[in-house]
């Protein structure tokens, strides 16, 4: 993993705060952010597939066993040569094995070309990624943010972002997705930065400790 820092004085952060006063309050409280990224594209997608619908702890354990099985070579050629039984033995379901094999085969054949993915638009990249079995829209959006480093992505169906928005804008649970849709044109072109700050609401426990952001300030 690599990291980068989002600073309060960055032009993009300042612009986001000017566009949304409530977001500016959050930025002022949270301050600078350090973000971890996954620049190994193939490995990032393999990790995403192995971690689907299980706990973070279980996902981490299975991925560690996969790394050991492949001698730390999370690469298409390595996965292609591993028998299904070996993959089953480390805790992967038959369905996830099929997903990994589909991803591996398409990368190996050049159908999924990461060099091309780097150059196309967000919507085009999501379309290509979701053509892979087991990779949905949310996984694609996380890949755009944490692997490709795209700074104008808003995953409106991400529960963490929804929880942060519900608390920050004091809306009902039924409105938390809609508030993201309403704010999208306000935050554009800094949707990813807004997402990082909304994730911090949950990470720091603000939504459990305080009724509203004004209780902090």
C-alpha positions in Angstrom: 0.0 0.0 0.0 1.0 3.6 -0.5 -0.4 6.7 1.2 -1.1 10.3 0.2 -2.2 13.3 2.3 -5.2 15.5 1.6 -4.5 18.9 3.2 -6.9 21.5 4.3 -5.1 24.2 2.4 -5.2 22.2 -0.9 -7.0 24.1 -3.6 -9.5 21.3 -4.1 -10.4 21.1 -0.4 -10.8 24.9 -0.1 -13.1 24.9 -3.2 -15.2 22.1 -1.6 -15.5 24.0 1.6 -16.6 27.2 -0.2 -19.2 25.2 -2.2 -20.7 23.6 0.9 -20.6 25.3 4.3 -21.6 22.2 6.2 -18.8 20.3 4.6 -16.5 23.1 5.5 -17.3 22.6 9.2 -16.4 19.0 8.9 -13.2 19.7 7.1 -12.2 22.2 9.8 -12.8 19.6 12.5 -11.2 16.6 10.8 -8.3 18.5 9.3 -5.8 16.8 7.0 -6.4 13.2 5.9 -3.9 10.4 5.1 -5.3 8.0 2.6 -4.0 4.5 1.9 -4.1 3.3 -1.7 -3.7 0.0 -3.6 -1.7 0.8 -6.7 -1.3 -2.9 -7.8 -4.4 -3.0 -9.9 -4.7 -6.8 -10.3 -4.0 -7.5 -6.6 -6.5 -4.8 -5.6 -9.3 -6.5 -7.6 -8.3 -10.0 -6.3 -8.5 -8.6 -2.7 -11.9 -7.1 -3.4 -13.3 -10.4 -4.8 -12.0 -12.5 -1.9 -13.4 -10.1 0.6 -17.0 -10.0 -0.6 -19.8 -10.7 1.8 -17.5 -11.8 4.7 -16.0 -9.9 7.7 -12.9 -7.8 7.4 -11.0 -10.2 9.6 -12.1 -13.3 7.5 -11.2 -11.5 4.3 -7.8 -10.6 5.6 -7.1 -14.2 6.7 -8.1 -15.7 3.4 -6.1 -13.1 1.4 -3.1 -13.8 3.5 -3.4 -17.6 2.9 -3.8 -16.8 -0.9 -0.5 -14.8 -0.8 1.2 -17.7 1.0 -0.2 -20.2 -1.6 1.1 -18.1 -4.4 4.5 -17.3 -2.8 3.4 -13.6 -2.7 2.9 -13.5 -6.5 -0.7 -12.2 -6.8 -0.4 -12.3 -10.6 -2.6 -13.7 -13.4 -0.1 -16.4 -14.4 0.2 -17.6 -10.8 -3.5 -17.9 -10.3 -4.1 -19.7 -13.6 -1.8 -22.5 -12.5 -3.4 -23.1 -9.1 -5.9 -26.1 -8.9 -9.4 -25.3 -7.7 -8.9 -27.7 -4.7 -6.0 -25.6 -3.5 -8.0 -22.4 -3.7 -10.9 -24.2 -1.9 -8.5 -25.3 0.8 -7.7 -21.7 1.9 -11.4 -20.8 2.3 -12.5 -19.5 -1.1 -16.0 -20.5 -2.2 -16.6 -22.1 -5.6 -18.3 -18.9 -6.7 -15.3 -16.7 -5.7 -13.0 -19.1 -7.5 -15.0 -18.7 -10.7 -14.9 -14.9 -10.2 -11.1 -15.0 -9.7 -10.6 -17.2 -12.8 -12.8 -14.9 -14.9 -10.8 -11.9 -13.8 -7.5 -13.7 -14.3 -8.4 -15.0 -17.8 -9.6 -11.6 -19.0 -6.5 -9.8 -17.7 -4.2 -12.6 -19.1 -5.9 -12.3 -22.5 -5.8 -8.5 -22.6 -9.5 -8.1 -22.5 -9.2 -6.2 -19.3 -6.2 -3.8 -20.0 -5.2 -1.8 -17.0 -3.1 0.6 -19.2 -6.3 1.4 -21.1 -8.4 1.6 -17.8 -6.0 4.3 -16.6 -6.9 6.5 -19.6 -10.7 6.2 -20.0 -13.4 8.0 -18.2 -14.9 6.9 -14.9 -18.1 5.7 -16.5 -16.2 3.8 -19.2 -14.0 2.2 -16.6 -17.0 1.1 -14.5 -18.6 -0.4 -17.6 -15.4 -2.4 -18.3 -14.9 -3.5 -14.7 -18.4 -4.6 -14.2 -18.2 -6.9 -17.2 -16.0 -9.1 -15.0 -17.9 -11.7 -13.0 -18.1 -10.7 -9.3 -17.2 -7.1 -9.8 -20.1 -4.8 -9.3 -20.6 -1.0 -9.4 -19.5 -0.4 -5.8 -16.3 -2.5 -6.2 -15.5 -0.6 -9.4 -16.0 2.7 -7.7 -13.7 1.7 -4.8 -11.1 0.6 -7.5 -11.4 4.0 -9.2 -10.8 5.8 -5.9 -8.2 3.7 -4.1 -6.3 2.2 -7.1 -6.7 4.6 -10.0 -6.7 7.7 -7.7 -9.7 9.3 -9.4 -10.8 12.4 -7.4 -14.3 12.8 -8.7 -16.1 9.6 -7.7 -19.1 9.4 -5.5 -20.4 5.9 -4.5 -23.9 6.8 -3.5 -24.7 3.3 -2.4 -21.8 3.1 0.1 -23.3 2.7 3.5 -20.4 4.5 5.2 -20.8 7.6 3.0 -24.5 7.5 3.5 -24.2 7.4 7.3 -21.8 10.3 7.2 -24.1 12.3 5.0 -27.2 11.5 7.2 -25.4 12.8 10.3 -23.7 15.9 8.7 -26.9 17.1 7.0 -29.3 15.8 9.7 -31.6 14.0 7.4 -33.7 10.9 8.0 -32.3 7.5 7.2 -34.7 7.1 4.2 -33.2 10.3 2.8 -29.5 9.6 3.2 -29.0 8.3 -0.4 -31.0 11.2 -1.8 -28.9 13.8 0.0 -25.8 12.4 -1.8 -27.5 12.8 -5.1 -28.5 16.3 -4.2 -25.0 17.2 -3.1 -23.3 15.6 -6.1 -23.5 18.8 -8.3 -22.4 20.9 -5.3 -19.3 18.9 -4.6 -18.3 18.3 -8.3 -15.4 18.0 -9.3 -14.3 17.0 -5.7 -16.6 14.1 -5.1 -13.8 11.8 -3.8 -12.6 14.3 -1.3 -16.2 14.8 0.0 -16.4 11.0 0.3 -13.2 10.8 2.3 -14.5 13.3 4.8 -17.9 11.6 5.1 -16.1 8.3 5.8 -14.3 10.0 8.6 -17.6 10.8 10.3 -18.0 7.0 10.8 -14.4 6.3 11.4 -14.1 8.8 14.2 -17.5 7.9 15.6 -19.0 11.3 15.3 -22.4 9.9 14.3 -22.5 7.9 17.5 -21.0 10.5 19.9 -22.8 13.6 18.7 -26.3 14.6 17.6 -24.9 17.0 15.0 -21.7 18.7 13.9 -22.6 21.8 15.9 -22.4 19.8 19.1 -18.6 19.5 18.3 -18.0 23.0 17.2 
